[in-house]
Amino acid sequence: MTEQLDHCMVLMIQDTFGQVFGAVCSAPLRVSSHYYGTGQTFLFSFSPHLQVYKWTGDNSYFIKGSVDSLLFGGGRGRFGLWLNSDLIRGRSQKCDTFYNDILSTKEDFLINEIEVWALV
């Protein structure tokens, strides 16, 4: 659905804990067999104030989409932001790509609202 767009995208989530966080993506979200994107991709959280987690340069695991999940960041089996294909469940862990804090109150969370914007 977003593969026709050739723009950066912003994914924002509010979980059932009331936390707001997400990712700014350097490429459109799409199904892929490998990670894609650039070092301009980053994670962010508004808990309790704006925190931005930029690329560390340790790896290039920016974005990966599949029919089962959507991933942002990675390394050593951990993902900065993982969303299940149902867009109801997610997980956030410290990852090598962004060396981020957990974006929600807890590692596992339920999604209350989600928005995706294309920046044109």
TIRO-2110 file (N, C-alpha, C; in Angstrom, 1 decimal):
// TIRO-2110
0.8, -1.2, 0.0, N, 1, A
0.0, 0.0, 0.0, CA, 1, A
0.9, 1.2, 0.0, C, 1, A
1.9, 1.3, 0.8, N, 2, A
2.8, 2.5, 0.8, CA, 2, A
3.9, 2.4, -0.2, C, 2, A
4.1, 1.2, -0.9, N, 3, A
5.2, 1.1, -1.8, CA, 3, A
5.2, 2.0, -2.9, C, 3, A
4.1, 2.6, -3.3, N, 4, A
4.1, 3.6, -4.4, CA, 4, A
4.6, 4.9, -4.0, C, 4, A
4.7, 5.2, -2.7, N, 5, A
5.2, 6.4, -2.2, CA, 5, A
6.7, 6.4, -2.1, C, 5, A
7.4, 7.5, -2.5, N, 6, A
8.8, 7.6, -2.4, CA, 6, A
9.2, 8.7, -1.5, C, 6, A
8.7, 8.6, -0.3, N, 7, A
8.9, 9.6, 0.7, CA, 7, A
9.2, 9.0, 2.1, C, 7, A
9.7, 9.9, 2.9, N, 8, A
9.9, 9.5, 4.3, CA, 8, A
8.6, 9.3, 5.0, C, 8, A
8.5, 8.5, 6.0, N, 9, A
7.3, 8.2, 6.7, CA, 9, A
7.5, 8.3, 8.2, C, 9, A
6.4, 8.7, 8.9, N, 10, A
6.4, 8.8, 10.3, CA, 10, A
5.3, 7.8, 10.8, C, 10, A
5.7, 7.0, 11.8, N, 11, A
4.8, 6.0, 12.4, CA, 11, A
4.7, 6.5, 13.9, C, 11, A
3.5, 6.8, 14.3, N, 12, A
3.3, 7.2, 15.7, CA, 12, A
2.3, 6.2, 16.4, C, 12, A
2.6, 5.8, 17.6, N, 13, A
1.9, 4.9, 18.3, CA, 13, A
1.5, 5.5, 19.7, C, 13, A
0.3, 5.3, 20.1, N, 14, A
-0.1, 5.5, 21.5, CA, 14, A
-0.5, 4.1, 22.1, C, 14, A
0.2, 3.7, 23.1, N, 15, A
-0.2, 2.3, 23.7, CA, 15, A
-1.2, 2.5, 24.8, C, 15, A
-1.6, 1.3, 25.3, N, 16, A
-2.7, 1.3, 26.3, CA, 16, A
-2.1, 1.9, 27.7, C, 16, A
-0.8, 2.1, 27.8, N, 17, A
-0.3, 2.7, 29.0, CA, 17, A
-0.3, 4.3, 28.8, C, 17, A
-0.7, 4.8, 27.6, N, 18, A
-0.8, 6.2, 27.4, CA, 18, A
0.5, 6.8, 26.9, C, 18, A
1.5, 5.9, 26.6, N, 19, A
2.8, 6.3, 26.1, CA, 19, A
2.7, 6.6, 24.6, C, 19, A
3.4, 7.6, 24.1, N, 20, A
3.4, 8.0, 22.7, CA, 20, A
4.9, 7.8, 22.2, C, 20, A
5.1, 7.1, 21.1, N, 21, A
6.4, 6.8, 20.5, CA, 21, A
6.3, 6.4, 19.1, C, 21, A
7.4, 6.2, 18.5, N, 22, A
7.4, 5.7, 17.1, CA, 22, A
8.7, 5.8, 16.4, C, 22, A
8.6, 5.9, 15.0, N, 23, A
9.8, 5.9, 14.2, CA, 23, A
9.6, 6.9, 13.0, C, 23, A
10.7, 7.5, 12.6, N, 24, A
10.7, 8.3, 11.4, CA, 24, A
11.6, 7.4, 10.5, C, 24, A
11.0, 7.1, 9.3, N, 25, A
11.5, 6.1, 8.4, CA, 25, A
12.1, 6.9, 7.1, C, 25, A
13.3, 6.5, 6.7, N, 26, A
13.9, 7.2, 5.5, CA, 26, A
13.3, 6.6, 4.2, C, 26, A
12.5, 5.6, 4.3, N, 27, A
11.9, 5.0, 3.1, CA, 27, A
10.5, 4.5, 3.4, C, 27, A
9.6, 4.3, 2.4, N, 28, A
8.3, 3.8, 2.6, CA, 28, A
8.3, 2.5, 3.3, C, 28, A
7.2, 2.2, 4.1, N, 29, A
7.1, 0.9, 4.7, CA, 29, A
6.6, -0.1, 3.6, C, 29, A
7.2, -1.3, 3.6, N, 30, A
6.9, -2.3, 2.6, CA, 30, A
7.4, -3.7, 3.1, C, 30, A
6.8, -4.7, 2.5, N, 31, A
7.3, -6.1, 2.8, CA, 31, A
8.7, -6.2, 2.1, C, 31, A
9.6, -6.8, 2.9, N, 32, A
10.9, -7.0, 2.3, CA, 32, A
11.6, -8.2, 2.9, C, 32, A
12.5, -8.8, 2.2, N, 33, A
13.2, -10.0, 2.7, CA, 33, A
14.4, -9.7, 3.5, C, 33, A
14.8, -8.4, 3.5, N, 34, A
15.9, -7.9, 4.2, CA, 34, A
15.7, -6.5, 4.8, C, 34, A
16.5, -6.1, 5.6, N, 35, A
16.4, -4.7, 6.2, CA, 35, A
16.7, -3.7, 5.1, C, 35, A
16.1, -2.5, 5.2, N, 36, A
16.3, -1.5, 4.2, CA, 36, A
16.2, -0.1, 5.0, C, 36, A
16.5, 1.0, 4.2, N, 37, A
16.5, 2.3, 4.8, CA, 37, A
17.9, 2.8, 5.0, C, 37, A
18.0, 4.0, 5.6, N, 38, A
19.3, 4.7, 5.8, CA, 38, A
19.4, 5.1, 7.2, C, 38, A
20.6, 5.7, 7.5, N, 39, A
20.9, 6.2, 8.8, CA, 39, A
20.1, 7.4, 9.2, C, 39, A
19.2, 7.9, 8.3, N, 40, A
18.3, 9.0, 8.6, CA, 40, A
17.1, 8.5, 9.3, C, 40, A
16.9, 7.2, 9.4, N, 41, A
15.8, 6.6, 10.2, CA, 41, A
16.1, 6.7, 11.7, C, 41, A
15.1, 7.0, 12.5, N, 42, A
15.3, 7.0, 14.0, CA, 42, A
14.1, 6.7, 14.7, C, 42, A
14.2, 6.4, 16.0, N, 43, A
13.1, 6.1, 16.9, CA, 43, A
13.0, 7.3, 17.8, C, 43, A
11.8, 7.5, 18.4, N, 44, A
11.5, 8.6, 19.3, CA, 44, A
10.5, 8.2, 20.3, C, 44, A
10.4, 8.9, 21.4, N, 45, A
9.5, 8.6, 22.5, CA, 45, A
9.2, 10.0, 23.2, C, 45, A
7.9, 10.1, 23.6, N, 46, A
7.5, 11.3, 24.4, CA, 46, A
7.3, 10.9, 25.8, C, 46, A
8.3, 10.3, 26.5, N, 47, A
8.1, 9.8, 27.8, CA, 47, A
9.2, 10.1, 28.7, C, 47, A
9.1, 11.0, 29.6, N, 48, A
8.1, 12.0, 29.8, CA, 48, A
8.2, 13.2, 28.9, C, 48, A
9.4, 13.3, 28.2, N, 49, A
9.6, 14.4, 27.3, CA, 49, A
10.3, 13.8, 26.0, C, 49, A
10.4, 14.6, 25.0, N, 50, A
10.9, 14.0, 23.7, CA, 50, A
12.3, 13.4, 23.8, C, 50, A
12.4, 12.2, 23.5, N, 51, A
13.7, 11.5, 23.4, CA, 51, A
13.9, 11.0, 21.9, C, 51, A
15.0, 11.3, 21.3, N, 52, A
15.3, 10.9, 19.9, CA, 52, A
16.5, 9.9, 19.9, C, 52, A
16.3, 8.8, 19.3, N, 53, A
17.3, 7.8, 19.2, CA, 53, A
17.8, 7.6, 17.8, C, 53, A
19.0, 8.2, 17.5, N, 54, A
19.5, 8.2, 16.2, CA, 54, A
20.4, 7.0, 15.9, C, 54, A
20.7, 6.8, 14.7, N, 55, A
21.6, 5.6, 14.3, CA, 55, A
22.9, 5.7, 15.0, C, 55, A
23.3, 4.6, 15.5, N, 56, A
24.6, 4.5, 16.2, CA, 56, A
25.8, 4.2, 15.2, C, 56, A
25.5, 3.6, 14.0, N, 57, A
26.5, 3.2, 13.1, CA, 57, A
26.9, 1.8, 13.3, C, 57, A
26.4, 1.1, 14.3, N, 58, A
26.8, -0.3, 14.6, CA, 58, A
26.4, -1.3, 13.6, C, 58, A
25.2, -1.1, 13.0, N, 59, A
24.7, -1.9, 11.9, CA, 59, A
23.7, -1.1, 11.1, C, 59, A
23.1, -1.8, 10.1, N, 60, A
22.2, -1.1, 9.2, CA, 60, A
20.8, -1.8, 9.2, C, 60, A
20.4, -2.2, 10.4, N, 61, A
19.1, -2.8, 10.6, CA, 61, A
18.0, -1.8, 10.8, C, 61, A
17.6, -1.0, 9.8, N, 62, A
16.7, 0.1, 10.0, CA, 62, A
15.3, -0.3, 10.0, C, 62, A
14.8, -0.9, 8.9, N, 63, A
13.4, -1.2, 8.7, CA, 63, A
13.3, -2.6, 8.0, C, 63, A
12.3, -3.4, 8.5, N, 64, A
12.1, -4.6, 7.8, CA, 64, A
10.6, -5.0, 8.0, C, 64, A
9.9, -5.2, 6.9, N, 65, A
8.5, -5.6, 6.9, CA, 65, A
8.3, -7.0, 6.4, C, 65, A
7.4, -7.7, 7.0, N, 66, A
7.0, -9.0, 6.5, CA, 66, A
5.5, -9.2, 6.7, C, 66, A
4.9, -10.3, 6.3, N, 67, A
3.5, -10.5, 6.5, CA, 67, A
3.2, -10.8, 8.0, C, 67, A
4.2, -11.0, 8.8, N, 68, A
4.1, -11.3, 10.2, CA, 68, A
4.3, -10.1, 11.1, C, 68, A
5.2, -9.2, 10.7, N, 69, A
5.6, -8.1, 11.6, CA, 69, A
6.3, -7.0, 10.9, C, 69, A
6.4, -5.9, 11.6, N, 70, A
7.2, -4.7, 11.1, CA, 70, A
8.2, -4.4, 12.2, C, 70, A
9.5, -4.3, 11.7, N, 71, A
10.6, -4.1, 12.6, CA, 71, A
11.4, -2.8, 12.4, C, 71, A
11.8, -2.2, 13.5, N, 72, A
12.7, -1.0, 13.4, CA, 72, A
13.9, -1.2, 14.3, C, 72, A
15.0, -1.3, 13.7, N, 73, A
16.2, -1.5, 14.5, CA, 73, A
16.4, -2.9, 14.9, C, 73, A
17.6, -3.3, 15.2, N, 74, A
17.9, -4.7, 15.6, CA, 74, A
19.3, -4.9, 16.0, C, 74, A
19.6, -6.2, 16.2, N, 75, A
20.9, -6.6, 16.6, CA, 75, A
20.8, -7.6, 17.8, C, 75, A
21.5, -8.7, 17.7, N, 76, A
21.5, -9.7, 18.7, CA, 76, A
20.1, -10.2, 19.2, C, 76, A
19.2, -10.3, 18.2, N, 77, A
17.9, -10.8, 18.5, CA, 77, A
17.0, -9.8, 19.2, C, 77, A
17.3, -8.6, 19.2, N, 78, A
16.5, -7.6, 19.9, CA, 78, A
16.1, -6.5, 18.9, C, 78, A
14.9, -5.9, 19.1, N, 79, A
14.4, -4.9, 18.1, CA, 79, A
14.0, -3.7, 18.9, C, 79, A
14.4, -2.5, 18.3, N, 80, A
14.0, -1.3, 18.9, CA, 80, A
12.5, -1.1, 19.0, C, 80, A
11.9, -1.5, 17.9, N, 81, A
10.4, -1.5, 17.9, CA, 81, A
9.9, -2.6, 17.0, C, 81, A
9.1, -3.5, 17.5, N, 82, A
8.5, -4.6, 16.8, CA, 82, A
7.0, -4.5, 16.9, C, 82, A
6.3, -4.6, 15.8, N, 83, A
4.9, -4.6, 15.7, CA, 83, A
4.4, -5.9, 15.1, C, 83, A
3.5, -6.5, 15.7, N, 84, A
2.9, -7.7, 15.2, CA, 84, A
2.0, -7.4, 14.0, C, 84, A
1.7, -8.3, 13.1, N, 85, A
1.0, -8.0, 11.9, CA, 85, A
-0.5, -7.6, 12.2, C, 85, A
-1.0, -7.9, 13.4, N, 86, A
-2.3, -7.5, 13.8, CA, 86, A
-2.4, -6.0, 14.2, C, 86, A
-1.2, -5.4, 14.3, N, 87, A
-1.1, -4.0, 14.8, CA, 87, A
-1.9, -3.7, 16.1, C, 87, A
-1.9, -4.8, 16.9, N, 88, A
-2.5, -4.7, 18.3, CA, 88, A
-1.4, -4.9, 19.3, C, 88, A
-0.4, -5.7, 19.0, N, 89, A
0.7, -6.0, 20.0, CA, 89, A
2.0, -5.5, 19.5, C, 89, A
2.9, -5.1, 20.4, N, 90, A
4.2, -4.7, 20.1, CA, 90, A
5.2, -4.9, 21.2, C, 90, A
6.4, -4.7, 20.9, N, 91, A
7.5, -4.9, 21.8, CA, 91, A
8.6, -3.8, 21.5, C, 91, A
9.2, -3.3, 22.5, N, 92, A
10.4, -2.4, 22.4, CA, 92, A
11.5, -2.9, 23.3, C, 92, A
12.7, -3.0, 22.7, N, 93, A
13.9, -3.4, 23.4, CA, 93, A
15.0, -2.5, 23.0, C, 93, A
16.0, -2.4, 23.9, N, 94, A
17.3, -1.7, 23.5, CA, 94, A
17.9, -2.5, 22.4, C, 94, A
18.3, -1.8, 21.3, N, 95, A
18.9, -2.4, 20.2, CA, 95, A
20.2, -1.7, 19.7, C, 95, A
21.0, -2.5, 19.0, N, 96, A
22.3, -1.9, 18.6, CA, 96, A
22.2, -0.8, 17.6, C, 96, A
21.1, -0.9, 16.7, N, 97, A
21.0, 0.1, 15.7, CA, 97, A
20.8, 1.6, 16.2, C, 97, A
20.0, 1.7, 17.3, N, 98, A
19.7, 3.0, 17.8, CA, 98, A
20.1, 3.2, 19.3, C, 98, A
20.5, 2.1, 19.9, N, 99, A
20.8, 2.1, 21.4, CA, 99, A
19.8, 2.9, 22.2, C, 99, A
18.5, 2.6, 21.9, N, 100, A
17.4, 3.3, 22.5, CA, 100, A
17.0, 2.7, 23.8, C, 100, A
16.3, 3.5, 24.6, N, 101, A
15.6, 3.0, 25.8, CA, 101, A
14.4, 2.3, 25.3, C, 101, A
13.7, 1.5, 26.2, N, 102, A
12.4, 0.9, 25.9, CA, 102, A
11.5, 2.1, 25.6, C, 102, A
10.8, 2.1, 24.5, N, 103, A
10.0, 3.2, 24.1, CA, 103, A
8.7, 3.3, 24.9, C, 103, A
8.2, 2.2, 25.4, N, 104, A
6.9, 2.2, 26.2, CA, 104, A
7.3, 2.1, 27.7, C, 104, A
6.3, 2.0, 28.5, N, 105, A
6.5, 1.8, 30.0, CA, 105, A
7.1, 0.4, 30.2, C, 105, A
6.6, -0.6, 29.5, N, 106, A
7.1, -2.0, 29.6, CA, 106, A
7.5, -2.5, 28.2, C, 106, A
8.3, -3.5, 28.2, N, 107, A
8.8, -4.1, 26.9, CA, 107, A
7.7, -4.5, 26.0, C, 107, A
6.7, -5.2, 26.5, N, 108, A
5.6, -5.6, 25.7, CA, 108, A
4.4, -4.7, 26.0, C, 108, A
3.7, -4.3, 24.9, N, 109, A
2.6, -3.4, 25.0, CA, 109, A
1.5, -3.7, 24.0, C, 109, A
0.4, -3.1, 24.3, N, 110, A
-0.8, -3.2, 23.4, CA, 110, A
-1.0, -1.8, 22.7, C, 110, A
-1.3, -1.8, 21.5, N, 111, A
-1.5, -0.5, 20.7, CA, 111, A
-2.9, 0.0, 20.9, C, 111, A
-3.0, 1.2, 21.3, N, 112, A
-4.3, 1.8, 21.5, CA, 112, A
-4.7, 2.6, 20.2, C, 112, A
-3.7, 3.3, 19.6, N, 113, A
-3.9, 4.1, 18.4, CA, 113, A
-2.6, 4.0, 17.6, C, 113, A
-2.7, 4.1, 16.3, N, 114, A
-1.5, 4.1, 15.4, CA, 114, A
-1.8, 5.0, 14.2, C, 114, A
-0.8, 5.8, 13.8, N, 115, A
-0.9, 6.7, 12.7, CA, 115, A
0.3, 6.5, 11.9, C, 115, A
0.2, 6.6, 10.5, N, 116, A
1.3, 6.6, 9.6, CA, 116, A
1.2, 7.7, 8.7, C, 116, A
2.2, 8.6, 8.6, N, 117, A
2.1, 9.8, 7.7, CA, 117, A
3.3, 9.7, 6.7, C, 117, A
3.0, 10.0, 5.5, N, 118, A
4.0, 10.2, 4.4, CA, 118, A
4.4, 11.7, 4.4, C, 118, A
5.7, 11.9, 4.5, N, 119, A
6.2, 13.3, 4.4, CA, 119, A
6.5, 13.6, 3.0, C, 119, A
5.8, 14.6, 2.4, N, 120, A
6.0, 14.9, 1.0, CA, 120, A
6.6, 16.3, 0.8, C, 120, A
END
